[in-house]
C-alpha cells in the first residue's frame, strides 16, 4: 500500500510540474507529456492491478486539470498501458533502445490522437501540416529525455522496494 501512495504522490507531482513549469513559454514547442514515461514505467514495473488503478487516477486528474476534451488523457494512458503489458511477452523490455522507441512512438501517437480530436474537417490538411514540426520536436525531445526519466523512476522504485523489504525484516524480528 505504501508504494502505491508514493507513486500516486509522485504522479500528482508530475502533473503539477507539467501543468505549471512545462507550461511556461520557454518550454513551448519542445515539452511533451511527461506522464508517458511514467505510464510506461508503471506498466513495466508495478503489478497490473496497482498500475491500472494508478493510471486511471492520474489520467482522470490530468483530464480535469488540462481543460481539454475530457477522457482524452485517460484513454491515451490506458492504451499505452495495455500495449506495454502486451509487448512484455514479445520483446525484451529491459533494453534501453526498446524503451526509447516505445517512448517516442507513444509521444507520436498521443500527439496524433490530440490533433485528430482537435482538427476540424475543413482545416484538416493545413492544420496537420503545420503541426508536423512541433510533433517531431516533441518526439525527439522525448527520445532524448524519456530514457533518463525512466532510469530515474527505476532507481526510485528499487529504493522503495529496498526500504519496504527492510521494514518487513525489522517487523518479523
Chimera marker file (.cmm) of the C-alpha trace (Angstrom):
<marker_set name="trace">
<marker id="1" x="0.000" y="0.000" z="0.000" r="1" g="1" b="0" radius="0.5"/>
<marker id="2" x="2.815" y="2.415" z="0.799" r="1" g="1" b="0" radius="0.5"/>
<marker id="3" x="4.469" y="2.121" z="-2.648" r="1" g="1" b="0" radius="0.5"/>
<marker id="4" x="1.070" y="2.818" z="-4.216" r="1" g="1" b="0" radius="0.5"/>
<marker id="5" x="0.782" y="6.029" z="-2.184" r="1" g="1" b="0" radius="0.5"/>
<marker id="6" x="4.345" y="7.013" z="-3.071" r="1" g="1" b="0" radius="0.5"/>
<marker id="7" x="3.681" y="6.596" z="-6.800" r="1" g="1" b="0" radius="0.5"/>
<marker id="8" x="0.356" y="8.417" z="-6.506" r="1" g="1" b="0" radius="0.5"/>
<marker id="9" x="2.078" y="11.401" z="-4.912" r="1" g="1" b="0" radius="0.5"/>
<marker id="10" x="4.865" y="11.186" z="-7.477" r="1" g="1" b="0" radius="0.5"/>
<marker id="11" x="2.343" y="11.133" z="-10.358" r="1" g="1" b="0" radius="0.5"/>
<marker id="12" x="0.470" y="14.102" z="-8.923" r="1" g="1" b="0" radius="0.5"/>
<marker id="13" x="3.790" y="15.922" z="-8.600" r="1" g="1" b="0" radius="0.5"/>
<marker id="14" x="4.497" y="15.239" z="-12.269" r="1" g="1" b="0" radius="0.5"/>
<marker id="15" x="1.071" y="16.623" z="-13.177" r="1" g="1" b="0" radius="0.5"/>
<marker id="16" x="1.680" y="19.793" z="-11.162" r="1" g="1" b="0" radius="0.5"/>
<marker id="17" x="5.141" y="20.225" z="-12.673" r="1" g="1" b="0" radius="0.5"/>
<marker id="18" x="3.882" y="19.554" z="-16.164" r="1" g="1" b="0" radius="0.5"/>
<marker id="19" x="0.995" y="21.992" z="-15.978" r="1" g="1" b="0" radius="0.5"/>
<marker id="20" x="2.958" y="24.783" z="-14.263" r="1" g="1" b="0" radius="0.5"/>
<marker id="21" x="6.656" y="24.613" z="-15.133" r="1" g="1" b="0" radius="0.5"/>
<marker id="22" x="6.424" y="22.957" z="-18.547" r="1" g="1" b="0" radius="0.5"/>
<marker id="23" x="3.566" y="25.298" z="-19.428" r="1" g="1" b="0" radius="0.5"/>
<marker id="24" x="5.923" y="28.278" z="-19.405" r="1" g="1" b="0" radius="0.5"/>
<marker id="25" x="6.716" y="29.932" z="-22.757" r="1" g="1" b="0" radius="0.5"/>
<marker id="26" x="10.345" y="28.777" z="-22.509" r="1" g="1" b="0" radius="0.5"/>
<marker id="27" x="9.269" y="25.166" z="-22.964" r="1" g="1" b="0" radius="0.5"/>
<marker id="28" x="6.641" y="25.823" z="-25.642" r="1" g="1" b="0" radius="0.5"/>
<marker id="29" x="7.140" y="23.546" z="-28.611" r="1" g="1" b="0" radius="0.5"/>
<marker id="30" x="9.504" y="21.021" z="-27.055" r="1" g="1" b="0" radius="0.5"/>
<marker id="31" x="7.676" y="19.908" z="-23.938" r="1" g="1" b="0" radius="0.5"/>
<marker id="32" x="5.819" y="16.654" z="-24.241" r="1" g="1" b="0" radius="0.5"/>
<marker id="33" x="3.553" y="14.760" z="-21.864" r="1" g="1" b="0" radius="0.5"/>
<marker id="34" x="5.998" y="13.683" z="-19.143" r="1" g="1" b="0" radius="0.5"/>
<marker id="35" x="3.417" y="11.252" z="-17.822" r="1" g="1" b="0" radius="0.5"/>
<marker id="36" x="4.071" y="8.990" z="-20.833" r="1" g="1" b="0" radius="0.5"/>
<marker id="37" x="7.394" y="7.702" z="-19.406" r="1" g="1" b="0" radius="0.5"/>
<marker id="38" x="5.672" y="7.405" z="-16.012" r="1" g="1" b="0" radius="0.5"/>
<marker id="39" x="2.864" y="5.300" z="-17.517" r="1" g="1" b="0" radius="0.5"/>
<marker id="40" x="5.442" y="3.124" z="-19.299" r="1" g="1" b="0" radius="0.5"/>
<marker id="41" x="7.298" y="2.695" z="-16.010" r="1" g="1" b="0" radius="0.5"/>
<marker id="42" x="4.082" y="1.727" z="-14.225" r="1" g="1" b="0" radius="0.5"/>
<marker id="43" x="3.247" y="-0.776" z="-16.943" r="1" g="1" b="0" radius="0.5"/>
<marker id="44" x="6.672" y="-2.396" z="-16.742" r="1" g="1" b="0" radius="0.5"/>
<marker id="45" x="7.489" y="-2.358" z="-13.042" r="1" g="1" b="0" radius="0.5"/>
<marker id="46" x="4.289" y="-2.412" z="-10.988" r="1" g="1" b="0" radius="0.5"/>
<marker id="47" x="1.671" y="-5.153" z="-10.626" r="1" g="1" b="0" radius="0.5"/>
<marker id="48" x="-1.201" y="-4.836" z="-13.099" r="1" g="1" b="0" radius="0.5"/>
<marker id="49" x="-3.888" y="-4.005" z="-10.555" r="1" g="1" b="0" radius="0.5"/>
<marker id="50" x="-1.893" y="-1.253" z="-8.830" r="1" g="1" b="0" radius="0.5"/>
<marker id="51" x="-0.678" y="0.207" z="-12.117" r="1" g="1" b="0" radius="0.5"/>
<marker id="52" x="-4.155" y="0.139" z="-13.675" r="1" g="1" b="0" radius="0.5"/>
<marker id="53" x="-5.794" y="1.934" z="-10.757" r="1" g="1" b="0" radius="0.5"/>
<marker id="54" x="-2.982" y="4.463" z="-10.584" r="1" g="1" b="0" radius="0.5"/>
<marker id="55" x="-3.184" y="5.161" z="-14.322" r="1" g="1" b="0" radius="0.5"/>
<marker id="56" x="-6.953" y="5.683" z="-14.093" r="1" g="1" b="0" radius="0.5"/>
<marker id="57" x="-6.476" y="8.138" z="-11.224" r="1" g="1" b="0" radius="0.5"/>
<marker id="58" x="-3.617" y="10.024" z="-12.880" r="1" g="1" b="0" radius="0.5"/>
<marker id="59" x="-5.486" y="10.144" z="-16.212" r="1" g="1" b="0" radius="0.5"/>
<marker id="60" x="-8.613" y="11.472" z="-14.526" r="1" g="1" b="0" radius="0.5"/>
<marker id="61" x="-6.682" y="14.194" z="-12.693" r="1" g="1" b="0" radius="0.5"/>
<marker id="62" x="-4.820" y="15.157" z="-15.872" r="1" g="1" b="0" radius="0.5"/>
<marker id="63" x="-8.112" y="15.374" z="-17.786" r="1" g="1" b="0" radius="0.5"/>
<marker id="64" x="-9.582" y="17.624" z="-15.103" r="1" g="1" b="0" radius="0.5"/>
<marker id="65" x="-6.506" y="19.866" z="-14.871" r="1" g="1" b="0" radius="0.5"/>
<marker id="66" x="-5.767" y="20.117" z="-18.606" r="1" g="1" b="0" radius="0.5"/>
<marker id="67" x="-9.036" y="21.745" z="-19.596" r="1" g="1" b="0" radius="0.5"/>
<marker id="68" x="-9.136" y="19.809" z="-22.861" r="1" g="1" b="0" radius="0.5"/>
<marker id="69" x="-11.503" y="17.158" z="-24.114" r="1" g="1" b="0" radius="0.5"/>
<marker id="70" x="-12.445" y="15.093" z="-21.072" r="1" g="1" b="0" radius="0.5"/>
<marker id="71" x="-11.260" y="11.492" z="-21.179" r="1" g="1" b="0" radius="0.5"/>
<marker id="72" x="-8.576" y="12.036" z="-23.798" r="1" g="1" b="0" radius="0.5"/>
<marker id="73" x="-5.579" y="11.697" z="-21.485" r="1" g="1" b="0" radius="0.5"/>
<marker id="74" x="-7.091" y="8.754" z="-19.634" r="1" g="1" b="0" radius="0.5"/>
<marker id="75" x="-7.755" y="6.968" z="-22.918" r="1" g="1" b="0" radius="0.5"/>
<marker id="76" x="-4.214" y="7.546" z="-24.192" r="1" g="1" b="0" radius="0.5"/>
<marker id="77" x="-2.703" y="6.396" z="-20.889" r="1" g="1" b="0" radius="0.5"/>
<marker id="78" x="-4.841" y="3.254" z="-20.756" r="1" g="1" b="0" radius="0.5"/>
<marker id="79" x="-3.987" y="2.312" z="-24.341" r="1" g="1" b="0" radius="0.5"/>
<marker id="80" x="-0.307" y="2.900" z="-23.600" r="1" g="1" b="0" radius="0.5"/>
<marker id="81" x="-0.574" y="0.703" z="-20.507" r="1" g="1" b="0" radius="0.5"/>
<marker id="82" x="-2.350" y="-2.109" z="-22.378" r="1" g="1" b="0" radius="0.5"/>
<marker id="83" x="0.135" y="-2.010" z="-25.250" r="1" g="1" b="0" radius="0.5"/>
<marker id="84" x="3.095" y="-2.092" z="-22.840" r="1" g="1" b="0" radius="0.5"/>
<marker id="85" x="1.611" y="-5.063" z="-20.989" r="1" g="1" b="0" radius="0.5"/>
<marker id="86" x="1.118" y="-6.817" z="-24.334" r="1" g="1" b="0" radius="0.5"/>
<marker id="87" x="4.638" y="-6.019" z="-25.516" r="1" g="1" b="0" radius="0.5"/>
<marker id="88" x="6.199" y="-7.514" z="-22.376" r="1" g="1" b="0" radius="0.5"/>
<marker id="89" x="5.526" y="-11.031" z="-23.616" r="1" g="1" b="0" radius="0.5"/>
<marker id="90" x="7.050" y="-10.426" z="-27.064" r="1" g="1" b="0" radius="0.5"/>
<marker id="91" x="10.007" y="-8.048" z="-26.589" r="1" g="1" b="0" radius="0.5"/>
<marker id="92" x="12.985" y="-7.545" z="-24.301" r="1" g="1" b="0" radius="0.5"/>
<marker id="93" x="11.592" y="-4.600" z="-22.397" r="1" g="1" b="0" radius="0.5"/>
<marker id="94" x="14.722" y="-4.014" z="-20.324" r="1" g="1" b="0" radius="0.5"/>
<marker id="95" x="16.620" y="-2.889" z="-23.435" r="1" g="1" b="0" radius="0.5"/>
<marker id="96" x="17.277" y="0.863" z="-23.483" r="1" g="1" b="0" radius="0.5"/>
<marker id="97" x="16.760" y="1.121" z="-27.246" r="1" g="1" b="0" radius="0.5"/>
<marker id="98" x="13.369" y="-0.576" z="-26.959" r="1" g="1" b="0" radius="0.5"/>
<marker id="99" x="12.267" y="1.744" z="-24.185" r="1" g="1" b="0" radius="0.5"/>
<marker id="100" x="13.439" y="4.805" z="-26.111" r="1" g="1" b="0" radius="0.5"/>
<marker id="101" x="11.496" y="3.734" z="-29.182" r="1" g="1" b="0" radius="0.5"/>
<marker id="102" x="8.388" y="2.963" z="-27.122" r="1" g="1" b="0" radius="0.5"/>
<marker id="103" x="8.509" y="6.424" z="-25.571" r="1" g="1" b="0" radius="0.5"/>
<marker id="104" x="8.926" y="8.057" z="-28.990" r="1" g="1" b="0" radius="0.5"/>
<marker id="105" x="6.078" y="6.025" z="-30.513" r="1" g="1" b="0" radius="0.5"/>
<marker id="106" x="3.791" y="6.788" z="-27.570" r="1" g="1" b="0" radius="0.5"/>
<marker id="107" x="4.521" y="10.522" z="-27.781" r="1" g="1" b="0" radius="0.5"/>
<marker id="108" x="3.875" y="10.458" z="-31.526" r="1" g="1" b="0" radius="0.5"/>
<marker id="109" x="0.633" y="8.501" z="-31.064" r="1" g="1" b="0" radius="0.5"/>
<marker id="110" x="-0.563" y="10.821" z="-28.302" r="1" g="1" b="0" radius="0.5"/>
<marker id="111" x="0.075" y="13.907" z="-30.424" r="1" g="1" b="0" radius="0.5"/>
<marker id="112" x="-1.693" y="12.328" z="-33.402" r="1" g="1" b="0" radius="0.5"/>
<marker id="113" x="-4.716" y="11.498" z="-31.248" r="1" g="1" b="0" radius="0.5"/>
<marker id="114" x="-4.815" y="15.050" z="-29.889" r="1" g="1" b="0" radius="0.5"/>
<marker id="115" x="-4.519" y="16.589" z="-33.360" r="1" g="1" b="0" radius="0.5"/>
<marker id="116" x="-7.222" y="14.298" z="-34.761" r="1" g="1" b="0" radius="0.5"/>
<marker id="117" x="-9.618" y="15.276" z="-31.986" r="1" g="1" b="0" radius="0.5"/>
<marker id="118" x="-8.923" y="18.991" z="-32.374" r="1" g="1" b="0" radius="0.5"/>
<marker id="119" x="-8.801" y="19.246" z="-36.188" r="1" g="1" b="0" radius="0.5"/>
<marker id="120" x="-11.929" y="20.391" z="-37.940" r="1" g="1" b="0" radius="0.5"/>
<marker id="121" x="-12.614" y="18.696" z="-41.279" r="1" g="1" b="0" radius="0.5"/>
<marker id="122" x="-12.389" y="21.942" z="-43.257" r="1" g="1" b="0" radius="0.5"/>
<marker id="123" x="-8.909" y="22.854" z="-41.991" r="1" g="1" b="0" radius="0.5"/>
<marker id="124" x="-7.581" y="19.314" z="-41.667" r="1" g="1" b="0" radius="0.5"/>
<marker id="125" x="-4.631" y="19.216" z="-44.064" r="1" g="1" b="0" radius="0.5"/>
<marker id="126" x="-3.376" y="22.728" z="-43.276" r="1" g="1" b="0" radius="0.5"/>
<marker id="127" x="-3.522" y="22.118" z="-39.537" r="1" g="1" b="0" radius="0.5"/>
<marker id="128" x="-1.861" y="18.718" z="-39.781" r="1" g="1" b="0" radius="0.5"/>
<marker id="129" x="0.972" y="20.060" z="-41.921" r="1" g="1" b="0" radius="0.5"/>
<marker id="130" x="1.553" y="22.971" z="-39.550" r="1" g="1" b="0" radius="0.5"/>
<marker id="131" x="1.922" y="20.602" z="-36.578" r="1" g="1" b="0" radius="0.5"/>
<marker id="132" x="4.466" y="18.206" z="-38.120" r="1" g="1" b="0" radius="0.5"/>
<marker id="133" x="7.495" y="20.223" z="-36.999" r="1" g="1" b="0" radius="0.5"/>
<marker id="134" x="6.099" y="20.661" z="-33.480" r="1" g="1" b="0" radius="0.5"/>
<marker id="135" x="5.277" y="16.966" z="-33.110" r="1" g="1" b="0" radius="0.5"/>
<marker id="136" x="8.699" y="15.884" z="-34.389" r="1" g="1" b="0" radius="0.5"/>
<marker id="137" x="10.437" y="18.259" z="-31.947" r="1" g="1" b="0" radius="0.5"/>
<marker id="138" x="8.445" y="16.716" z="-29.106" r="1" g="1" b="0" radius="0.5"/>
<marker id="139" x="9.265" y="13.189" z="-30.263" r="1" g="1" b="0" radius="0.5"/>
<marker id="140" x="12.994" y="13.948" z="-30.483" r="1" g="1" b="0" radius="0.5"/>
<marker id="141" x="12.960" y="15.656" z="-27.081" r="1" g="1" b="0" radius="0.5"/>
<marker id="142" x="11.108" y="12.655" z="-25.653" r="1" g="1" b="0" radius="0.5"/>
<marker id="143" x="13.589" y="10.296" z="-27.289" r="1" g="1" b="0" radius="0.5"/>
<marker id="144" x="16.404" y="12.123" z="-25.507" r="1" g="1" b="0" radius="0.5"/>
<marker id="145" x="14.841" y="12.750" z="-22.092" r="1" g="1" b="0" radius="0.5"/>
<marker id="146" x="12.436" y="9.812" z="-21.795" r="1" g="1" b="0" radius="0.5"/>
<marker id="147" x="15.047" y="7.133" z="-21.021" r="1" g="1" b="0" radius="0.5"/>
<marker id="148" x="16.608" y="9.430" z="-18.410" r="1" g="1" b="0" radius="0.5"/>
<marker id="149" x="13.221" y="9.815" z="-16.729" r="1" g="1" b="0" radius="0.5"/>
<marker id="150" x="12.658" y="6.043" z="-16.858" r="1" g="1" b="0" radius="0.5"/>
<marker id="151" x="16.104" y="5.411" z="-15.381" r="1" g="1" b="0" radius="0.5"/>
<marker id="152" x="15.358" y="7.802" z="-12.510" r="1" g="1" b="0" radius="0.5"/>
<marker id="153" x="11.986" y="6.182" z="-11.873" r="1" g="1" b="0" radius="0.5"/>
<marker id="154" x="13.579" y="2.736" z="-11.786" r="1" g="1" b="0" radius="0.5"/>
<marker id="155" x="16.179" y="3.935" z="-9.265" r="1" g="1" b="0" radius="0.5"/>
<marker id="156" x="13.400" y="5.322" z="-7.083" r="1" g="1" b="0" radius="0.5"/>
<marker id="157" x="11.476" y="2.049" z="-7.481" r="1" g="1" b="0" radius="0.5"/>
<marker id="158" x="14.457" y="-0.057" z="-6.407" r="1" g="1" b="0" radius="0.5"/>
<marker id="159" x="14.986" y="2.221" z="-3.395" r="1" g="1" b="0" radius="0.5"/>
<marker id="160" x="11.306" y="1.936" z="-2.397" r="1" g="1" b="0" radius="0.5"/>
<marker id="161" x="11.476" y="-1.859" z="-2.675" r="1" g="1" b="0" radius="0.5"/>
<marker id="162" x="14.665" y="-1.965" z="-0.582" r="1" g="1" b="0" radius="0.5"/>
<marker id="163" x="13.087" y="0.173" z="2.136" r="1" g="1" b="0" radius="0.5"/>
<marker id="164" x="9.949" y="-1.963" z="2.104" r="1" g="1" b="0" radius="0.5"/>
<marker id="165" x="11.986" y="-5.180" z="2.498" r="1" g="1" b="0" radius="0.5"/>
<marker id="166" x="13.999" y="-3.647" z="5.342" r="1" g="1" b="0" radius="0.5"/>
<marker id="167" x="10.813" y="-2.684" z="7.172" r="1" g="1" b="0" radius="0.5"/>
<marker id="168" x="9.391" y="-6.173" z="6.698" r="1" g="1" b="0" radius="0.5"/>
<marker id="169" x="12.589" y="-7.718" z="8.074" r="1" g="1" b="0" radius="0.5"/>
<marker id="170" x="12.502" y="-5.430" z="11.120" r="1" g="1" b="0" radius="0.5"/>
<marker id="171" x="8.832" y="-6.245" z="11.711" r="1" g="1" b="0" radius="0.5"/>
<marker id="172" x="9.450" y="-10.014" z="11.629" r="1" g="1" b="0" radius="0.5"/>
<marker id="173" x="12.388" y="-9.885" z="14.053" r="1" g="1" b="0" radius="0.5"/>
<link id1="1" id2="2" r="1" g="1" b="0" radius="0.2"/>
<link id1="2" id2="3" r="1" g="1" b="0" radius="0.2"/>
<link id1="3" id2="4" r="1" g="1" b="0" radius="0.2"/>
<link id1="4" id2="5" r="1" g="1" b="0" radius="0.2"/>
<link id1="5" id2="6" r="1" g="1" b="0" radius="0.2"/>
<link id1="6" id2="7" r="1" g="1" b="0" radius="0.2"/>
<link id1="7" id2="8" r="1" g="1" b="0" radius="0.2"/>
<link id1="8" id2="9" r="1" g="1" b="0" radius="0.2"/>
<link id1="9" id2="10" r="1" g="1" b="0" radius="0.2"/>
<link id1="10" id2="11" r="1" g="1" b="0" radius="0.2"/>
<link id1="11" id2="12" r="1" g="1" b="0" radius="0.2"/>
<link id1="12" id2="13" r="1" g="1" b="0" radius="0.2"/>
<link id1="13" id2="14" r="1" g="1" b="0" radius="0.2"/>
<link id1="14" id2="15" r="1" g="1" b="0" radius="0.2"/>
<link id1="15" id2="16" r="1" g="1" b="0" radius="0.2"/>
<link id1="16" id2="17" r="1" g="1" b="0" radius="0.2"/>
<link id1="17" id2="18" r="1" g="1" b="0" radius="0.2"/>
<link id1="18" id2="19" r="1" g="1" b="0" radius="0.2"/>
<link id1="19" id2="20" r="1" g="1" b="0" radius="0.2"/>
<link id1="20" id2="21" r="1" g="1" b="0" radius="0.2"/>
<link id1="21" id2="22" r="1" g="1" b="0" radius="0.2"/>
<link id1="22" id2="23" r="1" g="1" b="0" radius="0.2"/>
<link id1="23" id2="24" r="1" g="1" b="0" radius="0.2"/>
<link id1="24" id2="25" r="1" g="1" b="0" radius="0.2"/>
<link id1="25" id2="26" r="1" g="1" b="0" radius="0.2"/>
<link id1="26" id2="27" r="1" g="1" b="0" radius="0.2"/>
<link id1="27" id2="28" r="1" g="1" b="0" radius="0.2"/>
<link id1="28" id2="29" r="1" g="1" b="0" radius="0.2"/>
<link id1="29" id2="30" r="1" g="1" b="0" radius="0.2"/>
<link id1="30" id2="31" r="1" g="1" b="0" radius="0.2"/>
<link id1="31" id2="32" r="1" g="1" b="0" radius="0.2"/>
<link id1="32" id2="33" r="1" g="1" b="0" radius="0.2"/>
<link id1="33" id2="34" r="1" g="1" b="0" radius="0.2"/>
<link id1="34" id2="35" r="1" g="1" b="0" radius="0.2"/>
<link id1="35" id2="36" r="1" g="1" b="0" radius="0.2"/>
<link id1="36" id2="37" r="1" g="1" b="0" radius="0.2"/>
<link id1="37" id2="38" r="1" g="1" b="0" radius="0.2"/>
<link id1="38" id2="39" r="1" g="1" b="0" radius="0.2"/>
<link id1="39" id2="40" r="1" g="1" b="0" radius="0.2"/>
<link id1="40" id2="41" r="1" g="1" b="0" radius="0.2"/>
<link id1="41" id2="42" r="1" g="1" b="0" radius="0.2"/>
<link id1="42" id2="43" r="1" g="1" b="0" radius="0.2"/>
<link id1="43" id2="44" r="1" g="1" b="0" radius="0.2"/>
<link id1="44" id2="45" r="1" g="1" b="0" radius="0.2"/>
<link id1="45" id2="46" r="1" g="1" b="0" radius="0.2"/>
<link id1="46" id2="47" r="1" g="1" b="0" radius="0.2"/>
<link id1="47" id2="48" r="1" g="1" b="0" radius="0.2"/>
<link id1="48" id2="49" r="1" g="1" b="0" radius="0.2"/>
<link id1="49" id2="50" r="1" g="1" b="0" radius="0.2"/>
<link id1="50" id2="51" r="1" g="1" b="0" radius="0.2"/>
<link id1="51" id2="52" r="1" g="1" b="0" radius="0.2"/>
<link id1="52" id2="53" r="1" g="1" b="0" radius="0.2"/>
<link id1="53" id2="54" r="1" g="1" b="0" radius="0.2"/>
<link id1="54" id2="55" r="1" g="1" b="0" radius="0.2"/>
<link id1="55" id2="56" r="1" g="1" b="0" radius="0.2"/>
<link id1="56" id2="57" r="1" g="1" b="0" radius="0.2"/>
<link id1="57" id2="58" r="1" g="1" b="0" radius="0.2"/>
<link id1="58" id2="59" r="1" g="1" b="0" radius="0.2"/>
<link id1="59" id2="60" r="1" g="1" b="0" radius="0.2"/>
<link id1="60" id2="61" r="1" g="1" b="0" radius="0.2"/>
<link id1="61" id2="62" r="1" g="1" b="0" radius="0.2"/>
<link id1="62" id2="63" r="1" g="1" b="0" radius="0.2"/>
<link id1="63" id2="64" r="1" g="1" b="0" radius="0.2"/>
<link id1="64" id2="65" r="1" g="1" b="0" radius="0.2"/>
<link id1="65" id2="66" r="1" g="1" b="0" radius="0.2"/>
<link id1="66" id2="67" r="1" g="1" b="0" radius="0.2"/>
<link id1="67" id2="68" r="1" g="1" b="0" radius="0.2"/>
<link id1="68" id2="69" r="1" g="1" b="0" radius="0.2"/>
<link id1="69" id2="70" r="1" g="1" b="0" radius="0.2"/>
<link id1="70" id2="71" r="1" g="1" b="0" radius="0.2"/>
<link id1="71" id2="72" r="1" g="1" b="0" radius="0.2"/>
<link id1="72" id2="73" r="1" g="1" b="0" radius="0.2"/>
<link id1="73" id2="74" r="1" g="1" b="0" radius="0.2"/>
<link id1="74" id2="75" r="1" g="1" b="0" radius="0.2"/>
<link id1="75" id2="76" r="1" g="1" b="0" radius="0.2"/>
<link id1="76" id2="77" r="1" g="1" b="0" radius="0.2"/>
<link id1="77" id2="78" r="1" g="1" b="0" radius="0.2"/>
<link id1="78" id2="79" r="1" g="1" b="0" radius="0.2"/>
<link id1="79" id2="80" r="1" g="1" b="0" radius="0.2"/>
<link id1="80" id2="81" r="1" g="1" b="0" radius="0.2"/>
<link id1="81" id2="82" r="1" g="1" b="0" radius="0.2"/>
<link id1="82" id2="83" r="1" g="1" b="0" radius="0.2"/>
<link id1="83" id2="84" r="1" g="1" b="0" radius="0.2"/>
<link id1="84" id2="85" r="1" g="1" b="0" radius="0.2"/>
<link id1="85" id2="86" r="1" g="1" b="0" radius="0.2"/>
<link id1="86" id2="87" r="1" g="1" b="0" radius="0.2"/>
<link id1="87" id2="88" r="1" g="1" b="0" radius="0.2"/>
<link id1="88" id2="89" r="1" g="1" b="0" radius="0.2"/>
<link id1="89" id2="90" r="1" g="1" b="0" radius="0.2"/>
<link id1="90" id2="91" r="1" g="1" b="0" radius="0.2"/>
<link id1="91" id2="92" r="1" g="1" b="0" radius="0.2"/>
<link id1="92" id2="93" r="1" g="1" b="0" radius="0.2"/>
<link id1="93" id2="94" r="1" g="1" b="0" radius="0.2"/>
<link id1="94" id2="95" r="1" g="1" b="0" radius="0.2"/>
<link id1="95" id2="96" r="1" g="1" b="0" radius="0.2"/>
<link id1="96" id2="97" r="1" g="1" b="0" radius="0.2"/>
<link id1="97" id2="98" r="1" g="1" b="0" radius="0.2"/>
<link id1="98" id2="99" r="1" g="1" b="0" radius="0.2"/>
<link id1="99" id2="100" r="1" g="1" b="0" radius="0.2"/>
<link id1="100" id2="101" r="1" g="1" b="0" radius="0.2"/>
<link id1="101" id2="102" r="1" g="1" b="0" radius="0.2"/>
<link id1="102" id2="103" r="1" g="1" b="0" radius="0.2"/>
<link id1="103" id2="104" r="1" g="1" b="0" radius="0.2"/>
<link id1="104" id2="105" r="1" g="1" b="0" radius="0.2"/>
<link id1="105" id2="106" r="1" g="1" b="0" radius="0.2"/>
<link id1="106" id2="107" r="1" g="1" b="0" radius="0.2"/>
<link id1="107" id2="108" r="1" g="1" b="0" radius="0.2"/>
<link id1="108" id2="109" r="1" g="1" b="0" radius="0.2"/>
<link id1="109" id2="110" r="1" g="1" b="0" radius="0.2"/>
<link id1="110" id2="111" r="1" g="1" b="0" radius="0.2"/>
<link id1="111" id2="112" r="1" g="1" b="0" radius="0.2"/>
<link id1="112" id2="113" r="1" g="1" b="0" radius="0.2"/>
<link id1="113" id2="114" r="1" g="1" b="0" radius="0.2"/>
<link id1="114" id2="115" r="1" g="1" b="0" radius="0.2"/>
<link id1="115" id2="116" r="1" g="1" b="0" radius="0.2"/>
<link id1="116" id2="117" r="1" g="1" b="0" radius="0.2"/>
<link id1="117" id2="118" r="1" g="1" b="0" radius="0.2"/>
<link id1="118" id2="119" r="1" g="1" b="0" radius="0.2"/>
<link id1="119" id2="120" r="1" g="1" b="0" radius="0.2"/>
<link id1="120" id2="121" r="1" g="1" b="0" radius="0.2"/>
<link id1="121" id2="122" r="1" g="1" b="0" radius="0.2"/>
<link id1="122" id2="123" r="1" g="1" b="0" radius="0.2"/>
<link id1="123" id2="124" r="1" g="1" b="0" radius="0.2"/>
<link id1="124" id2="125" r="1" g="1" b="0" radius="0.2"/>
<link id1="125" id2="126" r="1" g="1" b="0" radius="0.2"/>
<link id1="126" id2="127" r="1" g="1" b="0" radius="0.2"/>
<link id1="127" id2="128" r="1" g="1" b="0" radius="0.2"/>
<link id1="128" id2="129" r="1" g="1" b="0" radius="0.2"/>
<link id1="129" id2="130" r="1" g="1" b="0" radius="0.2"/>
<link id1="130" id2="131" r="1" g="1" b="0" radius="0.2"/>
<link id1="131" id2="132" r="1" g="1" b="0" radius="0.2"/>
<link id1="132" id2="133" r="1" g="1" b="0" radius="0.2"/>
<link id1="133" id2="134" r="1" g="1" b="0" radius="0.2"/>
<link id1="134" id2="135" r="1" g="1" b="0" radius="0.2"/>
<link id1="135" id2="136" r="1" g="1" b="0" radius="0.2"/>
<link id1="136" id2="137" r="1" g="1" b="0" radius="0.2"/>
<link id1="137" id2="138" r="1" g="1" b="0" radius="0.2"/>
<link id1="138" id2="139" r="1" g="1" b="0" radius="0.2"/>
<link id1="139" id2="140" r="1" g="1" b="0" radius="0.2"/>
<link id1="140" id2="141" r="1" g="1" b="0" radius="0.2"/>
<link id1="141" id2="142" r="1" g="1" b="0" radius="0.2"/>
<link id1="142" id2="143" r="1" g="1" b="0" radius="0.2"/>
<link id1="143" id2="144" r="1" g="1" b="0" radius="0.2"/>
<link id1="144" id2="145" r="1" g="1" b="0" radius="0.2"/>
<link id1="145" id2="146" r="1" g="1" b="0" radius="0.2"/>
<link id1="146" id2="147" r="1" g="1" b="0" radius="0.2"/>
<link id1="147" id2="148" r="1" g="1" b="0" radius="0.2"/>
<link id1="148" id2="149" r="1" g="1" b="0" radius="0.2"/>
<link id1="149" id2="150" r="1" g="1" b="0" radius="0.2"/>
<link id1="150" id2="151" r="1" g="1" b="0" radius="0.2"/>
<link id1="151" id2="152" r="1" g="1" b="0" radius="0.2"/>
<link id1="152" id2="153" r="1" g="1" b="0" radius="0.2"/>
<link id1="153" id2="154" r="1" g="1" b="0" radius="0.2"/>
<link id1="154" id2="155" r="1" g="1" b="0" radius="0.2"/>
<link id1="155" id2="156" r="1" g="1" b="0" radius="0.2"/>
<link id1="156" id2="157" r="1" g="1" b="0" radius="0.2"/>
<link id1="157" id2="158" r="1" g="1" b="0" radius="0.2"/>
<link id1="158" id2="159" r="1" g="1" b="0" radius="0.2"/>
<link id1="159" id2="160" r="1" g="1" b="0" radius="0.2"/>
<link id1="160" id2="161" r="1" g="1" b="0" radius="0.2"/>
<link id1="161" id2="162" r="1" g="1" b="0" radius="0.2"/>
<link id1="162" id2="163" r="1" g="1" b="0" radius="0.2"/>
<link id1="163" id2="164" r="1" g="1" b="0" radius="0.2"/>
<link id1="164" id2="165" r="1" g="1" b="0" radius="0.2"/>
<link id1="165" id2="166" r="1" g="1" b="0" radius="0.2"/>
<link id1="166" id2="167" r="1" g="1" b="0" radius="0.2"/>
<link id1="167" id2="168" r="1" g="1" b="0" radius="0.2"/>
<link id1="168" id2="169" r="1" g="1" b="0" radius="0.2"/>
<link id1="169" id2="170" r="1" g="1" b="0" radius="0.2"/>
<link id1="170" id2="171" r="1" g="1" b="0" radius="0.2"/>
<link id1="171" id2="172" r="1" g="1" b="0" radius="0.2"/>
<link id1="172" id2="173" r="1" g="1" b="0" radius="0.2"/>
</marker_set>
